[in-house]
Amino acid sequence: MAYDRTLGLSGDFIDKPLDQAIAIAAAELSDLITQREPRASLIEVQSASTDEDGNIQFKVVVEI
């Protein structure tokens, strides 16, 4: 859907300590995947890497 404001992450994790930011973003990713893609069963969301600029990459495992 175009301009669907509920589709992405809220940004609540921005400027938080790294461990808090990871926890908040992972929880939001889990909720979004569960709500938006009912055909997929969420198995795992984990932090994969973080670079020196604070960009966090996540590994998401789903079962279809």
Contacts in CASP RR format, 6 or more apart in sequence:
PFRMAT RR
TARGET T0000
AUTHOR 0000-0000-0000
METHOD contacts of the structure
MODEL  1
MAYDRTLGLSGDFIDKPLDQAIAIAAAELSDLITQREPRASLIEVQSAST
DEDGNIQFKVVVEI
1 7 0 8 1.000
7 32 0 8 1.000
7 36 0 8 1.000
8 32 0 8 1.000
9 25 0 8 1.000
9 28 0 8 1.000
9 29 0 8 1.000
9 32 0 8 1.000
10 28 0 8 1.000
12 24 0 8 1.000
12 28 0 8 1.000
13 20 0 8 1.000
13 21 0 8 1.000
13 22 0 8 1.000
13 24 0 8 1.000
13 25 0 8 1.000
13 28 0 8 1.000
14 21 0 8 1.000
16 24 0 8 1.000
18 50 0 8 1.000
18 54 0 8 1.000
18 56 0 8 1.000
21 56 0 8 1.000
22 47 0 8 1.000
22 50 0 8 1.000
22 56 0 8 1.000
25 56 0 8 1.000
25 58 0 8 1.000
26 45 0 8 1.000
26 46 0 8 1.000
26 47 0 8 1.000
26 58 0 8 1.000
29 45 0 8 1.000
29 58 0 8 1.000
29 60 0 8 1.000
30 42 0 8 1.000
30 45 0 8 1.000
33 40 0 8 1.000
33 42 0 8 1.000
33 45 0 8 1.000
33 60 0 8 1.000
33 62 0 8 1.000
34 42 0 8 1.000
37 62 0 8 1.000
39 64 0 8 1.000
40 62 0 8 1.000
40 63 0 8 1.000
40 64 0 8 1.000
41 62 0 8 1.000
41 63 0 8 1.000
41 64 0 8 1.000
42 60 0 8 1.000
42 61 0 8 1.000
42 62 0 8 1.000
43 61 0 8 1.000
43 62 0 8 1.000
43 63 0 8 1.000
44 59 0 8 1.000
44 60 0 8 1.000
44 61 0 8 1.000
45 58 0 8 1.000
45 59 0 8 1.000
45 60 0 8 1.000
45 61 0 8 1.000
46 58 0 8 1.000
46 59 0 8 1.000
47 56 0 8 1.000
47 57 0 8 1.000
47 58 0 8 1.000
47 59 0 8 1.000
48 57 0 8 1.000
48 58 0 8 1.000
48 59 0 8 1.000
49 56 0 8 1.000
49 57 0 8 1.000
50 56 0 8 1.000
50 57 0 8 1.000
END
